[in-house]
Amino acid sequence: MHITFSKAATDRLSPYLNDGITHLKLLHDMEGCGCVVSGVPTLQLINEPSVDDKLAQGDPLPFYYEPRHEIYYEPMLRVDYDPARNTFTLKSDNQIYTSNLRFLTEGSVV
């Protein structure tokens, strides 16, 4: 899995990652969905990866993800940020996964 982060997305995320402790994760959030297929993609800040997390080298930001959820996404993804709407978008060449990608930091949505 590879994610290319736009300059706008990188500028928005970088302040949260500059401490060297906090990492970015693409979470396939299934909380309250009832089924793994109905999961919602979410960007999440984590302090340390879980045993299930795998590190991927995004461009330019590295990120963690759970390989068991990789099946729901295409291998090459893009994350963009729209400052006017204060929203992230997750997409590929073939589809838009969400134009309102949630960003969680310490349990709250940013």
LOTOR-195023 format. One record per residue: x, y, z of N, C-alpha, C in turn; residue in three letters; residue number from 1. Coordinates in nm, 2 decimals. Last residue first. Layout:
BEGIN
SITE    n_px    n_py    n_pz   ca_px   ca_py   ca_pz    c_px    c_py    c_pz  res    n
SITE       X       Y       Z       X       Y       Z       X       Y       Z  ALA  NUM
...
END
This chain:
BEGIN
SITE    n_px    n_py    n_pz   ca_px   ca_py   ca_pz    c_px    c_py    c_pz  res    n
SITE   -1.03    1.60    1.43   -0.98    1.73    1.40   -1.04    1.79    1.27  VAL  110
SITE   -1.19    1.41    1.67   -1.19    1.44    1.53   -1.13    1.58    1.52  VAL  109
SITE   -1.02    1.24    1.94   -1.12    1.34    1.89   -1.09    1.37    1.74  SER  108
SITE   -0.84    1.05    2.01   -0.98    1.02    2.03   -1.07    1.12    1.98  GLY  107
SITE   -0.59    1.17    1.94   -0.62    1.14    2.08   -0.77    1.12    2.10  GLU  106
SITE   -0.73    1.26    1.64   -0.61    1.28    1.73   -0.65    1.26    1.87  THR  105
SITE   -0.84    1.17    1.33   -0.85    1.15    1.47   -0.72    1.18    1.54  LEU  104
SITE   -1.01    1.27    1.06   -0.87    1.28    1.11   -0.89    1.28    1.26  PHE  103
SITE   -1.21    1.13    0.79   -1.19    1.18    0.93   -1.04    1.18    0.97  ARG  102
SITE   -1.26    1.25    0.47   -1.18    1.16    0.55   -1.16    1.21    0.69  LEU  101
SITE   -1.46    1.32    0.27   -1.47    1.37    0.41   -1.39    1.27    0.50  ASN  100
SITE   -1.47    1.19    0.05   -1.43    1.33    0.03   -1.44    1.40    0.17  SER   99
SITE   -1.35    0.86    0.00   -1.43    0.95    0.08   -1.38    1.09    0.06  THR   98
SITE   -1.27    0.73   -0.23   -1.31    0.65   -0.12   -1.40    0.73   -0.02  TYR   97
SITE   -1.32    0.76   -0.56   -1.30    0.84   -0.44   -1.36    0.76   -0.33  ILE   96
SITE   -1.13    0.57   -0.81   -1.25    0.61   -0.73   -1.21    0.70   -0.62  GLN   95
SITE   -0.91    0.54   -0.97   -1.03    0.48   -1.01   -1.15    0.52   -0.93  ASN   94
SITE   -0.68    0.65   -0.86   -0.71    0.68   -1.00   -0.85    0.64   -1.04  ASP   93
SITE   -0.82    0.73   -0.53   -0.72    0.66   -0.62   -0.75    0.71   -0.76  SER   92
SITE   -0.85    0.91   -0.22   -0.89    0.86   -0.35   -0.78    0.79   -0.42  LYS   91
SITE   -0.97    1.09    0.04   -0.89    0.97    0.01   -0.94    0.92   -0.12  LEU   90
SITE   -0.94    1.42    0.17   -1.01    1.33    0.07   -0.91    1.21    0.05  THR   89
SITE   -1.02    1.63    0.45   -0.93    1.55    0.37   -1.01    1.46    0.28  PHE   88
SITE   -1.13    1.96    0.51   -1.15    1.82    0.50   -1.04    1.76    0.42  THR   87
SITE   -1.19    2.24    0.52   -1.13    2.17    0.64   -1.15    2.02    0.63  ASN   86
SITE   -1.28    2.38    0.31   -1.38    2.29    0.37   -1.33    2.22    0.50  ARG   85
SITE   -1.05    2.52    0.25   -1.18    2.59    0.25   -1.29    2.51    0.32  ALA   84
SITE   -0.85    2.33    0.24   -0.85    2.42    0.36   -0.99    2.49    0.36  PRO   83
SITE   -0.85    2.00    0.16   -0.91    2.13    0.12   -0.93    2.22    0.23  ASP   82
SITE   -0.60    1.77    0.09   -0.67    1.85    0.19   -0.73    1.97    0.13  TYR   81
SITE   -0.56    1.42   -0.01   -0.56    1.57   -0.04   -0.63    1.64    0.08  ASP   80
SITE   -0.40    1.12   -0.07   -0.47    1.20    0.03   -0.45    1.35    0.00  VAL   79
SITE   -0.42    0.84   -0.28   -0.38    0.98   -0.26   -0.47    1.04   -0.15  ARG   78
SITE   -0.28    0.51   -0.35   -0.38    0.60   -0.30   -0.33    0.74   -0.29  LEU   77
SITE   -0.23    0.20   -0.48   -0.18    0.34   -0.49   -0.30    0.44   -0.46  MET   76
SITE   -0.38   -0.04   -0.44   -0.24   -0.03   -0.39   -0.18    0.12   -0.39  PRO   75
SITE   -0.71    0.02   -0.30   -0.62    0.00   -0.41   -0.48    0.02   -0.37  GLU   74
SITE   -0.87   -0.15   -0.03   -0.81   -0.03   -0.09   -0.72   -0.07   -0.21  TYR   73
SITE   -0.94   -0.38    0.10   -1.04   -0.28    0.07   -1.00   -0.16    0.00  TYR   72
SITE   -0.71   -0.52    0.16   -0.79   -0.57    0.06   -0.90   -0.47    0.01  ILE   71
SITE   -0.60   -0.42    0.40   -0.55   -0.37    0.27   -0.63   -0.41    0.15  GLU   70
SITE   -0.67   -0.52    0.63   -0.76   -0.43    0.57   -0.72   -0.38    0.44  HIS   69
SITE   -0.44   -0.66    0.71   -0.57   -0.74    0.69   -0.68   -0.66    0.63  ARG   68
SITE   -0.25   -0.47    0.76   -0.25   -0.54    0.64   -0.37   -0.62    0.61  PRO   67
SITE   -0.32   -0.16    0.89   -0.33   -0.30    0.92   -0.34   -0.38    0.79  GLU   66
SITE   -0.06    0.10    0.88   -0.19    0.04    0.84   -0.20   -0.10    0.89  TYR   65
SITE    0.12    0.40    0.91    0.09    0.26    0.95   -0.04    0.23    0.90  TYR   64
SITE    0.34    0.60    0.70    0.21    0.58    0.78    0.20    0.43    0.81  PHE   63
SITE    0.55    0.88    0.60    0.52    0.74    0.63    0.40    0.72    0.71  PRO   62
SITE    0.50    1.13    0.36    0.48    1.09    0.50    0.47    0.94    0.51  LEU   61
SITE    0.50    1.23    0.10    0.63    1.22    0.17    0.62    1.17    0.31  PRO   60
SITE    0.44    0.91    0.04    0.52    1.01   -0.02    0.45    1.15    0.02  ASP   59
SITE    0.49    0.63    0.27    0.41    0.72    0.18    0.50    0.83    0.13  GLY   58
SITE    0.59    0.33    0.35    0.66    0.46    0.31    0.57    0.54    0.21  GLN   57
SITE    0.44    0.17    0.62    0.44    0.19    0.48    0.51    0.33    0.45  ALA   56
SITE    0.44   -0.07    0.88    0.48    0.06    0.83    0.49    0.07    0.68  LEU   55
SITE    0.16   -0.23    1.02    0.27   -0.24    0.93    0.31   -0.10    0.88  LYS   54
SITE    0.00   -0.36    1.32    0.03   -0.25    1.22    0.16   -0.27    1.14  ASP   53
SITE   -0.03   -0.54    1.51   -0.09   -0.57    1.38   -0.06   -0.47    1.28  ASP   52
SITE    0.07   -0.44    1.74    0.14   -0.56    1.68    0.09   -0.59    1.54  VAL   51
SITE    0.04   -0.08    1.69    0.01   -0.21    1.76    0.08   -0.32    1.69  SER   50
SITE    0.27    0.20    1.72    0.19    0.10    1.65    0.16   -0.02    1.73  PRO   49
SITE    0.23    0.48    1.93    0.31    0.36    1.89    0.22    0.27    1.82  GLU   48
SITE    0.07    0.70    1.91    0.20    0.72    1.97    0.29    0.60    1.94  ASN   47
SITE   -0.12    0.81    1.62   -0.09    0.71    1.72    0.05    0.74    1.78  ILE   46
SITE   -0.39    0.96    1.45   -0.26    0.98    1.51   -0.24    0.88    1.62  LEU   45
SITE   -0.55    0.85    1.16   -0.55    0.86    1.30   -0.40    0.88    1.35  GLN   44
SITE   -0.79    0.88    0.91   -0.65    0.91    0.94   -0.65    0.92    1.10  LEU   43
SITE   -1.01    0.62    0.79   -0.98    0.73    0.89   -0.83    0.75    0.90  THR   42
SITE   -1.27    0.46    0.62   -1.13    0.50    0.62   -1.11    0.62    0.71  PRO   41
SITE   -1.50    0.24    0.77   -1.48    0.38    0.72   -1.33    0.41    0.73  VAL   40
SITE   -1.65   -0.08    0.68   -1.55    0.01    0.75   -1.54    0.14    0.69  GLY   39
SITE   -1.81   -0.27    0.58   -1.87   -0.14    0.59   -1.77   -0.04    0.66  SER   38
SITE   -1.67   -0.50    0.60   -1.68   -0.45    0.47   -1.73   -0.30    0.47  VAL   37
SITE   -1.70   -0.57    0.87   -1.57   -0.52    0.83   -1.58   -0.45    0.69  VAL   36
SITE   -2.00   -0.47    1.03   -1.94   -0.56    0.93   -1.81   -0.49    0.88  CYS   35
SITE   -2.09   -0.29    1.22   -2.15   -0.42    1.21   -2.08   -0.52    1.12  GLY   34
SITE   -2.01   -0.03    1.28   -2.05   -0.06    1.14   -2.12   -0.20    1.13  CYS   33
SITE   -1.90    0.03    1.52   -2.05    0.06    1.50   -2.09    0.02    1.36  GLY   32
SITE   -1.59    0.05    1.40   -1.67    0.08    1.52   -1.81    0.11    1.48  GLU   31
SITE   -1.41    0.02    1.20   -1.53   -0.06    1.19   -1.62   -0.04    1.31  MET   30
SITE   -1.18    0.19    1.01   -1.26    0.20    1.14   -1.39    0.13    1.12  ASP   29
SITE   -0.89    0.15    0.92   -1.01    0.10    0.86   -1.11    0.09    0.98  HIS   28
SITE   -0.65    0.41    0.93   -0.73    0.31    1.01   -0.86    0.28    0.93  LEU   27
SITE   -0.34    0.49    0.87   -0.47    0.48    0.79   -0.55    0.37    0.86  LEU   26
SITE   -0.16    0.69    1.10   -0.21    0.56    1.06   -0.34    0.57    0.98  LYS   25
SITE    0.13    0.86    1.20    0.01    0.86    1.12   -0.03    0.72    1.09  LEU   24
SITE    0.28    0.92    1.52    0.28    0.86    1.39    0.14    0.87    1.33  HIS   23
SITE    0.48    1.09    1.76    0.35    1.07    1.70    0.36    1.02    1.55  THR   22
SITE    0.74    1.14    1.80    0.68    1.04    1.88    0.55    1.00    1.81  ILE   21
SITE    0.84    1.36    1.66    0.91    1.23    1.65    0.85    1.12    1.73  GLY   20
SITE    0.70    1.60    1.64    0.76    1.56    1.77    0.84    1.44    1.77  ASP   19
SITE    0.57    1.64    1.40    0.71    1.69    1.42    0.77    1.65    1.55  ASN   18
SITE    0.31    1.57    1.35    0.41    1.47    1.34    0.55    1.51    1.37  LEU   17
SITE    0.15    1.79    1.35    0.11    1.69    1.44    0.22    1.58    1.45  TYR   16
SITE    0.25    1.94    1.13    0.26    1.99    1.27    0.23    1.89    1.38  PRO   15
SITE    0.17    1.77    0.90    0.31    1.78    0.95    0.32    1.84    1.10  SER   14
SITE   -0.09    1.80    0.81   -0.06    1.69    0.90    0.08    1.71    0.97  LEU   13
SITE   -0.09    2.03    0.64   -0.19    2.02    0.75   -0.15    1.91    0.85  ARG   12
SITE    0.11    1.97    0.46    0.12    2.09    0.54    0.03    2.09    0.66  ASP   11
SITE    0.00    1.74    0.34    0.13    1.73    0.41    0.15    1.86    0.51  THR   10
SITE   -0.22    1.85    0.21   -0.24    1.75    0.32   -0.11    1.74    0.40  ALA    9
SITE   -0.09    2.03    0.03   -0.19    2.08    0.13   -0.21    1.98    0.24  ALA    8
SITE    0.06    1.84   -0.12    0.13    1.95   -0.04    0.04    2.00    0.07  LYS    7
SITE   -0.08    1.51   -0.08   -0.06    1.64   -0.15    0.01    1.73   -0.06  SER    6
SITE    0.07    1.20   -0.04    0.00    1.31    0.03    0.03    1.43   -0.05  PHE    5
SITE    0.02    0.88   -0.16    0.09    1.01   -0.19    0.00    1.12   -0.13  THR    4
SITE    0.06    0.57   -0.02   -0.02    0.69   -0.02    0.06    0.80   -0.06  ILE    3
SITE    0.05    0.22   -0.08    0.13    0.35   -0.09    0.03    0.46   -0.10  HIS    2
SITE    0.09   -0.12    0.00    0.00    0.00    0.00    0.09    0.12    0.00  MET    1
END
